Amino acid sequence: MYIKEFDIRWSDTDANRHLANTAYINFMSHTRMSFLMENGFGQEELVKYNLGPVVFYEHVYYFKEVFAGHPVKVTLELKGLSKDGMYFEFLHNFYDYKGRNFASCEMMGSWIDLKERKLTKLPPELYENLNSLSHTEDFRILTKEDTRKYGKRPQHVEPHQL
């Protein structure tokens, strides 16, 4: 399991003086990017393969408030991966300084070819690097259908209807 520790800064809190929802997103993104950069997905490699990560969704579940004054830890595990590496799903868990789980998040994404602007599979060496991340107990092989289970694209609305 990949783990990153964060101090809660003043700017990470909201009007209720607890960790703001935007800070959760930032901490998770930082954790993911740290793992990826340490495992062959740095800027040089992404430029070489013309790749960029795409987020489909992040579902955050909040269990308990957390406040500034003590560090928090964010974990990263692989919850799903397609056979070609095009689609991936991560699980993040948040822990306070006493080891209590105060939030969790499921995040699904893909890789985009930055020239073609289309989703693309991973090169074999990057697939292996991503697949080296510890798997959740309910890890599964993802398909395109898994990316469509949440939400529907809204119907077209004429500007005068808005």
C-alpha positions as CSV (number, residue, x, y, z in Angstrom):
1,M,0.0,0.0,0.0
2,Y,1.3,3.4,-0.9
3,I,1.1,6.1,1.9
4,K,1.6,9.8,1.9
5,E,1.6,12.0,5.0
6,F,0.3,15.6,5.0
7,D,0.2,18.4,7.6
8,I,-3.1,20.3,7.6
9,R,-2.4,23.9,6.7
10,W,-4.6,26.9,7.5
11,S,-5.5,27.0,3.9
12,D,-6.7,23.4,4.0
13,T,-9.5,24.2,6.4
14,D,-13.0,25.7,5.7
15,A,-15.4,28.0,7.6
16,N,-16.2,25.1,10.0
17,R,-12.4,24.9,10.9
18,H,-12.2,21.3,9.7
19,L,-10.5,19.8,6.6
20,A,-12.2,21.3,3.6
21,N,-13.5,19.1,0.8
22,T,-11.1,20.7,-1.7
23,A,-8.2,19.6,0.6
24,Y,-9.3,16.0,0.4
25,I,-9.2,16.2,-3.5
26,N,-5.8,17.9,-3.4
27,F,-4.3,15.4,-0.9
28,M,-5.6,12.5,-3.0
29,S,-4.2,14.0,-6.2
30,H,-0.8,14.6,-4.6
31,T,-0.7,11.0,-3.3
32,R,-1.6,9.6,-6.8
33,M,0.9,11.7,-8.6
34,S,3.6,10.9,-6.1
35,F,3.1,7.2,-6.6
36,L,3.0,7.6,-10.4
37,M,6.1,9.8,-10.6
38,E,8.0,7.3,-8.4
39,N,6.9,4.5,-10.7
40,G,7.8,5.6,-14.3
41,F,5.0,8.1,-14.9
42,G,7.1,11.3,-14.6
43,Q,6.9,14.2,-17.0
44,E,9.6,12.8,-19.2
45,E,7.8,9.5,-19.6
46,L,4.4,11.1,-20.1
47,V,5.9,13.3,-22.8
48,K,7.7,10.3,-24.4
49,Y,4.4,8.4,-24.7
50,N,2.2,11.5,-25.3
51,L,0.0,10.5,-22.3
52,G,-2.0,12.4,-19.7
53,P,-4.2,11.1,-16.9
54,V,-8.0,11.7,-17.0
55,V,-10.3,11.7,-14.0
56,F,-13.8,10.3,-14.6
57,Y,-15.1,10.6,-11.1
58,E,-14.0,10.8,-7.4
59,H,-16.6,9.6,-4.9
60,V,-15.6,10.8,-1.4
61,Y,-17.2,9.4,1.7
62,Y,-16.7,11.4,4.9
63,F,-16.9,9.6,8.2
64,K,-15.6,12.0,10.8
65,E,-14.3,15.5,11.0
66,V,-10.5,16.2,11.2
67,F,-8.8,19.4,12.3
68,A,-5.5,21.1,11.9
69,G,-2.8,20.3,14.5
70,H,-1.9,16.7,13.6
71,P,-0.7,15.1,10.4
72,V,-3.0,12.9,8.3
73,K,-2.1,10.0,6.1
74,V,-3.6,9.2,2.7
75,T,-3.3,5.7,1.3
76,L,-3.5,4.5,-2.3
77,E,-4.5,1.1,-3.6
78,L,-5.4,-0.2,-7.0
79,K,-9.1,-1.2,-7.0
80,G,-9.4,-2.0,-10.7
81,L,-7.4,-2.0,-14.0
82,S,-8.4,-2.9,-17.5
83,K,-6.4,-5.6,-19.4
84,D,-4.8,-2.9,-21.6
85,G,-4.3,-0.4,-18.8
86,M,-6.6,2.2,-20.4
87,Y,-9.0,2.3,-17.4
88,F,-7.9,2.3,-13.7
89,E,-9.7,2.7,-10.4
90,F,-8.0,3.8,-7.2
91,L,-9.1,3.6,-3.6
92,H,-7.9,6.2,-1.1
93,N,-8.3,6.0,2.6
94,F,-7.6,8.9,5.1
95,Y,-6.3,8.3,8.6
96,D,-5.8,10.6,11.5
97,Y,-2.8,10.6,13.8
98,K,-4.4,7.9,15.9
99,G,-4.9,5.6,12.9
100,R,-8.6,6.2,12.7
101,N,-10.1,6.1,9.2
102,F,-12.0,9.4,8.7
103,A,-12.7,9.3,5.0
104,S,-12.5,7.1,1.9
105,C,-12.7,7.8,-1.9
106,E,-13.1,5.7,-5.0
107,M,-11.6,7.3,-8.1
108,M,-11.8,6.1,-11.7
109,G,-9.8,7.4,-14.6
110,S,-8.1,6.7,-17.9
111,W,-5.2,7.8,-20.1
112,I,-5.5,10.1,-23.0
113,D,-3.3,10.5,-26.0
114,L,-2.5,14.2,-25.9
115,K,-2.1,14.5,-29.6
116,E,-5.1,12.4,-30.8
117,R,-7.2,13.6,-27.8
118,K,-8.6,10.0,-27.4
119,L,-8.4,7.5,-24.7
120,T,-5.5,5.1,-25.1
121,K,-4.0,2.0,-23.6
122,L,-0.8,2.0,-21.6
123,P,2.5,0.8,-23.0
124,P,3.4,-2.6,-21.4
125,E,6.2,-1.3,-19.2
126,L,3.9,1.4,-17.7
127,Y,1.1,-1.1,-17.3
128,E,3.4,-3.3,-15.2
129,N,4.5,-0.3,-13.1
130,L,0.8,0.7,-12.4
131,N,-0.2,-2.9,-11.7
132,S,2.6,-3.2,-9.1
133,L,0.6,-1.0,-6.8
134,S,-1.0,-3.1,-4.0
135,H,-4.5,-4.3,-5.0
136,T,-7.6,-4.0,-2.9
137,E,-9.3,-7.2,-1.7
138,D,-12.1,-6.6,-4.2
139,F,-9.8,-5.7,-7.1
140,R,-11.3,-6.4,-10.5
141,I,-10.5,-6.3,-14.2
142,L,-12.2,-3.2,-15.7
143,T,-14.1,-2.9,-19.0
144,K,-15.5,0.1,-20.8
145,E,-18.9,-0.8,-19.3
146,D,-17.5,-0.1,-15.8
147,T,-16.8,3.5,-16.9
148,R,-20.5,4.0,-17.8
149,K,-22.3,2.9,-14.7
150,Y,-22.5,6.3,-13.0
151,G,-24.4,9.2,-14.5
152,K,-25.6,9.9,-17.9
153,R,-24.6,12.6,-20.3
154,P,-27.2,15.3,-20.2
155,Q,-29.4,15.9,-23.3
156,H,-28.7,18.9,-25.4
157,V,-30.3,22.1,-24.2
158,E,-30.9,25.1,-26.4
159,P,-29.3,28.3,-25.0
160,H,-32.7,30.0,-24.7
161,Q,-33.8,27.2,-22.4
162,L,-31.1,28.0,-19.8
